Amino acid sequence: MEFAVKVDQLSVSYDKASVLWDVSFAIPRGKLVGVIGPNGAGKSTLLKALLGIVQPLSGQIEFLGKPHSDKQVKRSIAYVPQRSAVDWDFPITVFDVALMGRYGRSGFCRRVKPADREAAMRALSMVGLEGFAHRQIGELSGGQQQKVFIARALLQEAEIYLMDEPFAGVDMATEKVIMSILDGLRAKGNTLLVVHHDLQTVDQYFDFVLLLNTSLIACGPVEEVYHKEMLAKTYGGYFAFLEEATKMAQKKNLGMP
C-alpha cells in the first residue's frame, strides 16, 4: 500500500515542554482524515511539523514515499492555517490571497499570467467569493475569510491538503460548502488531514481519523477506531462531560425536560 503521509517516532517540544511525543502513523492515499483531540493536544503542531514550520526533536516524515524536505514533495502540499494565525488587517485583496496559490509553481518573482488570474477567479467562484475578489480580506466575515484560504489551497492543485480547523467560526451553510469541496477533492484521489473539533460530525465527514493527545491514541478507519473507549482515552474525564452536555442539548432541542 502506498501511503500519502507516513510519520515515525515524531517528537516536538516548545520551551522544554513536550507537545508531541513519539507519534507514529501512516495515512493511505485518498483519505479524508479527521485530526481529533482536546485543546493543547498538539494537533496544530502536528500539521506545522509536517510542513516543516516547526523543527521536531526527533522522528521521520514522508509524503508519497519521499522525505518532506524534497522540493517536489513540498509543491504537492497545500496548507489552510487557522484564522487566528492570519493578519486580517494586512492591505491585500481577496483575489491576491487566492492568487498566492500559484506562487509555489511559478515563484514570487515571475510574472503572473492571464491563465493564473483566470484560475484564481475560478477558485473564488468555487467557494462563492467571485463577487468579493477586490475587497480587502479584513472586510469579510469569518466564514468568508476561511473560504479565501481554501480557494488559495485549491489553486495550488496539490495532492495533499493540511487544514487547521477550516470549520471554526463558520455558519452551517458555509460548513456544508466547505465539506462539499473536501468531498470533491477526496473523490479525485487527494488526501486531506483536517483538524476538527465537533465530535458529533466526525463519522459523517471523515473516513479516517487520527486521535491525538500529545501521544497518538489511535489512527485508522472511522468504523474501527472512532468509538467511546478511544474517545475516553483521548479526552480523559472531559469526554464524560462532553457526552452529558450533548445529551442535554439533544433533549432541549426535542423539547424534553
N, C-alpha and C positions, 0 to 999 in steps of 0.2 A: 504493500500500500504506500502511495506517495503522500507525504504529509505537507500541508501548506505551512504549518508552524511547528517547530519542534524545540523544546526547551529542556535543558538538562542541568539540574542542580544549581538553579539560579538563586543568588542571594544578593540583596540590596540593603544598604544601611544609610540613614541620614544622621549625622552627628552622633555616631556610635549606637544609635537606636535601630534595631532590626526592623525593616519594613517588609521584606520578603526573605524567606528562609528556605533554602534547599528545595525550590519549586521545580518540578519536572512534569512535563505533559507533552502530548502530541495531538495536533488537530488535523484530521484528514481534509483534503481539498473539498471545496464546495459546501462547507458547513456554515450555518448561521449560528454563531456561538454567543450565548449569554454569559458574561463575566459577572458573577454574583457574589456578594459578601457584604458585611456590615461596613459602616463608615470607618475609615482608618485601616481597612483590611489589606491595602496595598494594590487595589485594582488599577487606579490611575498610574501608580508607579510601575506596575507590570507593563502597561502599554508604553510608557516612556522608556523603560528598559529595552523593550522590543525594538523601539525606534532608535535607540542609541542616545536619547536625550539625557538619560542618567546613566552613569557608569556602574555596572554591577561589581560587587566584591568578588564574585566568582560565578562560574557557570558558562554554558554554551547556548547560543541561539542560532537556529537555522530557519530560513524561509525557502521553501521549494527545494530543499536539499542542499542549499548553499549558505555560507555564513552571512549574517546580517550586515557585515561590513562590505559585502560585494556591491559594487556600484550599480550593476544591472538589477540586483535584488532591491536596492533602495528605490529605484524607479518604479518598481512593481507594487509599492505600498502607498496607500493613501491614509491620511490621519484627519479625524474630526476631533478637535480639542473640546474641553469643557468651555461653556460660555464664560465662566468666571475667569478663565485664563486669557481672555481677549481684551484688548484696549478698544472699547467701542467708541471712544472719543477721537480715535485716530482719523485724520481727514482723508478718507478713502471711500470710494463708492462701492455699492453692491456689485456692479459689473466688474470693477477692478479686482475685488476679492475673488470672485469666481474665476477670473482670467488667470490668477496666480496658479491655478491647477495646471496650466500649460507650461509653467516655467521649468518644471522638472525635466521636461522633454526638450524644450527649446533653449533654456538658460535665461537668466535675468537680463543679460546684455544683448540678446538677439532681438531683432525687430519682430514685433507681433504681426502675424499675417492675418489677412481677412478671414481665412478659414478658422483661425483661433478665435476671432471675435464672434464668428457665427456659431462656433461650438459653445462658447460661453453663454450666448443667448439661448441656445437650445437647452443647456443645463439649467439655466434660470427658469426657463419655461417648464421644465420637468418638475420643479419644486414650486411652481406657481408664483414666481417673482419677476417675470419678464417686465411687468409694469413698474417695478421698483429699481430698475437697473442703475439709474443715475442718482439715487438717493445716497446720502451718507449713511454708513452702516449703523450709527447710533440712533438714527431716526426710526429704526424698525422695532417691532415688538420682539419679545424673547423668542417666540416660535419662528418668526421670520428670520431672525439672526441665525438661529440654528440651521434653517434651510439654506442660508447663504453658504455656510461651510460644507454642507452636504453637496451643494452644487459644485463647489470648488473641488471636492473629492471626486465627484463624478467626472469632472473634466480631466482628471489625471489618468482615467482609463486604466486603473490599477487592477492587479489580480487579487490583492489582499487589502481589506479595509479595516482599520482600527478606529473605533468610535467611542469616545468617552462621554457617556450619558447623553446621547442625542435626544432623548425624550424629556430631559429635565426642563421644567418650566414651560412646557408647551400644552396647548389645549388638545382635547381628544381628536378633533378634526385634523390638526397638524400631525398628531401622532400616527393617525391612520395613513396620511400621505407619506410620511417618512417610512412607515412599516411597509407600505406598498413598494417603495423604492428598494428597500433592503431585500424584500422577497424577489424582486426582479433581478437584482444583482446575483442572488443565490441561484436563481433559475439559469443564469448564464454561466454558472460554474465558479463564480467568485467565492472567496472565503471572507467571512466577516467576524470580527471579535467586537462585541458591543457591551460596554459597561452598563448595567441595568439595575434598577432598584425596586421596581414593582413586582413583588413575588407572585401576585395573582395572575400576571400575564406571561410569565416565563414559559410555561408549557404551551401557550398559544403562539408565541412569537418565535421560539427557538427550537432547533432540532438537536442542539448540542449545548452542554453547559459546563462551565468551569467554576467550581465552588472554591472560594479563596478566603482565608483569614490568616494573613501573614504566611502560613504554610498552605500548601494545596490540600484541600479536603477531599475533592473528587473531581474527575473530568471524564465526560463520556456522554452518550446519548441521553436525552431528557428522560425517556422512559426507564432508563436503568439507574440513574443517579439522582434525579430530582424527586426526592421524597422526604417525609418528615424526619426520618432518622438522620439523614445527611444535612438537612437544614438545621436541625438541632445542634449538630456538631459545628456547623458553620457559624451560627449566631449565638450559641450558648443559651443562657436563660432568657435572653432578649427575644428569642424565637417564640417562646410561650406567650409573651406579651403581645407580639405581633399577631399571633394566631387568634388570641382572645379579642383583640381590637378589631380584627377582620370580621369575626363572627358577630360582634356587636353592631358594626357598621351595616352588615348584611341584614340583620334583624330590623334595624332602624329603617332601612330602605324599603323593607317589606311591610312596615307599619306594625311590627310585633313589639310587645313590651320587653 
